[in-house]
Amino acid sequence: MPKKFDQIIRPEILDLSAYHVPPSVGMVKLDAMENPYSLPKNIGNEIAQLTANVSTNRYPDTNAISLKSTLREAMGIPVEMDIMLGNGSDEIIQIIALAVARPNAVLMSVEPAFAMFRMIATFVGLRYSGVPLKADFSLDIDTMLAAITKYQPAVIFIAYPNNPTGNLFDAEAVSRIIKATPGIVVVDEAYHVFADASFMSSLVQHPNLLLMRTLSKLGLAGLRLGLLIGRPEWLTQFEKLRLPYNVGVMTQIVVEKVLQHPDVLSQQAAAIKAERTVLNECLKRLDGVEVFPTDANFVLLRVNEAHEVFLELKKQGVLIKNLDGSHPLLKNCLRVTVGTPSENRQFLETLQSLITKSIN
Ligand SMILES: *Cc1c(COP(=O)(O)O)cnc(C)c1O
């Protein structure tokens, strides 16, 4: 008799629930930090021409030489640093986690943080330690340093700005963590374009610092491209775990083409930042809504009965993210991505009608 799945699959995998992506067809989609704007027609046409001529019968360039040099220039990556590409930065987190997964090794992050840090630790058999943030979502540096001493983590992931809270941590505190850590620290700058801060220029000072970026939140989520930037001694090891053709030929040529028009995505990011200010101001004027500061393309807010508000918004065609129940610090919290002006208006009007209803 063959064994049943639950005798073959690892118990910690049996205990997981799969990453849930809710259906969103026809909805105002403000749940996933996507850029709401598409590419201009002229770039779309250039892409159409490029893809028509691409050799889809051949494997992509595994070293993506041309794309990496375009990225290096576009992002101002220091010459001393190497680049590793991933099928989204999710894949890079997994590669790093696999590489450090010695018996009993610890992956550390803060809580609440990006859910994949914890999930991927479980995938690869690492122990996970999540150090709680303070109630205002700032770093609790003393607790963090104590946890580092106690667990001696192989790797710490810090999103800068943080997801799902949206804030930038104090840079000085992050530097102290990097200096205190025996292992590596990965600063995940997924929301870099919406913040005016980066650890790019700190890479040369810290031998154990790695920087992660993604093109997803910038406007190319559908192409799946993330990058890891760091010293060759680290990246040479991680490269051994990267599956040879993880970044397809379409992704390589399309990203390169878009980056040849640097103003397009940066103008879209500027529009999103301007809309973020408007959305923030409008939310602050609503009674019964607490708004948290954000340096990302989303806003974290707290309302009464968040779960009901979330469901009612969904019923009325507006999809956001309900964080209530995901962590004690996120009680009654919702996360909304900054969309187009009309999407944001639709969200605000619906939210306002729900709140007014519940007050009266
Ligand atoms: C969205 C997000 C990612 C994942 O990005 P992909 O490149 O699309 O895989 C990584 N880190 C943080 C903090 C994110 O919010």
Ligand as a Chemical Component Dictionary entry (heavy atoms), coordinates in Angstrom:
data_LIG
# 
_chem_comp.id                   LIG 
_chem_comp.type                 NON-POLYMER 
_chem_comp.pdbx_formal_charge   0 
_chem_comp.three_letter_code    LIG 
# 
loop_
_chem_comp_atom.comp_id 
_chem_comp_atom.atom_id 
_chem_comp_atom.alt_atom_id 
_chem_comp_atom.type_symbol 
_chem_comp_atom.charge 
_chem_comp_atom.model_Cartn_x 
_chem_comp_atom.model_Cartn_y 
_chem_comp_atom.model_Cartn_z 
_chem_comp_atom.pdbx_ordinal 
LIG C1 C1 C 0 5.775 42.832 -2.506 1  
LIG C2 C2 C 0 6.947 42.577 -1.655 2  
LIG C3 C3 C 0 7.965 41.692 -2.067 3  
LIG C4 C4 C 0 7.812 40.735 -3.202 4  
LIG O1 O1 O 0 7.985 41.250 -4.414 5  
LIG P1 P1 P 0 8.127 40.377 -5.724 6  
LIG O2 O2 O 0 9.367 40.904 -6.329 7  
LIG O3 O3 O 0 6.904 40.685 -6.494 8  
LIG O4 O4 O 0 8.257 38.917 -5.384 9  
LIG C5 C5 C 0 9.094 41.583 -1.272 10 
LIG N1 N1 N 0 9.205 42.257 -0.124 11 
LIG C6 C6 C 0 8.247 43.084 0.306  12 
LIG C7 C7 C 0 8.427 43.800 1.600  13 
LIG C8 C8 C 0 7.084 43.245 -0.431 14 
LIG O5 O5 O 0 6.109 44.033 0.044  15 
# 
loop_
_chem_comp_bond.comp_id 
_chem_comp_bond.atom_id_1 
_chem_comp_bond.atom_id_2 
_chem_comp_bond.value_order 
_chem_comp_bond.pdbx_ordinal 
LIG C1 C2 SING 1  
LIG C2 C3 SING 2  
LIG C2 C8 DOUB 3  
LIG C3 C4 SING 4  
LIG C3 C5 DOUB 5  
LIG C4 O1 SING 6  
LIG O1 P1 SING 7  
LIG P1 O2 DOUB 8  
LIG P1 O3 SING 9  
LIG P1 O4 SING 10 
LIG C5 N1 SING 11 
LIG N1 C6 DOUB 12 
LIG C6 C7 SING 13 
LIG C6 C8 SING 14 
LIG C8 O5 SING 15 
# 
